[in-house]
C-alpha cells in the first residue's frame, strides 16, 4: 500500500493525555489508542464509528491497527480499511 505506519508500542502505561501520538490508530486526532490487545480489538470494532477523518487517515489507521495487532498477536481478517466500514 505504501502508507508509512506511525504506530509504535508505548514504552510504559500512561494516561491517555500522556500517550504519544504514535500510540493511536488515528494519530492526528488521537483517537483509538492501541496500547494493548483489548484496545486493538476495540479499535477494530469501533473503526467505522470514528468521525471527522478522511480516507487517507482511515488508511493510515488501518495500517497502524494491523501493526499493533501483529505486535499483540491478534488476527485481522479485513484486507483493507474498506472492509471495516462496510
C-alpha positions in Angstrom: 0.0 0.0 0.0 3.0 2.3 0.5 1.5 4.0 3.6 4.0 4.6 6.4 2.9 3.1 9.6 3.1 5.6 12.5 2.2 3.2 15.4 4.8 2.4 17.9 4.2 0.3 21.1 4.1 2.6 24.1 7.1 2.4 26.4 5.0 2.4 29.5 1.4 2.6 30.6 0.3 6.2 30.8 -2.8 8.2 30.9 -4.4 8.9 27.5 -3.3 12.5 27.6 0.3 11.4 28.3 0.5 8.9 25.4 2.5 9.9 22.3 0.5 10.3 19.1 2.2 7.2 17.8 0.2 5.1 20.3 -3.1 5.9 18.4 -4.6 4.4 15.3 -5.6 7.9 14.3 -2.5 9.8 15.5 -3.5 13.3 14.4 -6.9 13.1 16.0 -5.5 11.0 19.0 -8.4 8.5 18.5 -8.3 4.8 19.3 -5.3 4.1 21.5 -3.5 0.9 20.6 -1.9 0.2 24.0 -2.8 -3.5 24.5 -4.7 -6.3 22.8 -8.1 -5.2 24.2 -7.7 -1.7 22.8 -6.7 -3.1 19.4 -9.8 -5.2 19.4 -11.9 -2.2 20.4 -10.3 -0.1 17.6 -11.2 -2.7 15.0 -14.8 -2.9 16.3 -15.2 0.9 16.5 -13.4 1.8 13.3 -16.5 2.6 11.3 -17.8 5.0 14.1 -14.7 7.3 14.1 -15.9 10.6 12.6 -14.0 13.6 11.3 -11.4 11.7 9.4 -10.7 11.4 5.7 -9.9 8.3 3.6 -6.1 8.8 3.9 -6.4 9.0 7.7 -8.6 5.8 7.7 -5.9 4.0 5.5 -3.2 5.0 8.0 -5.3 4.0 10.9 -5.9 0.6 9.4 -2.2 0.1 8.8 -1.5 1.2 12.4 -4.1 -1.3 13.7 -2.6 -4.1 11.7 0.9 -3.3 13.1 -0.5 -3.2 16.6 -2.5 -6.4 16.1 0.6 -8.2 14.9 2.5 -7.0 17.9 -0.2 -8.2 20.3 -0.9 -11.5 18.4 -4.3 -10.6 17.1 -5.5 -11.8 13.7 -7.0 -9.1 11.5 -9.3 -10.7 8.9 -10.0 -7.5 7.0 -8.0 -6.9 3.8 -8.4 -3.1 3.8 -10.0 -0.4 5.8 -13.0 -0.5 3.5 -13.8 -3.9 4.9 -14.2 -2.3 8.4 -16.7 0.4 7.3 -19.0 -1.8 5.1 
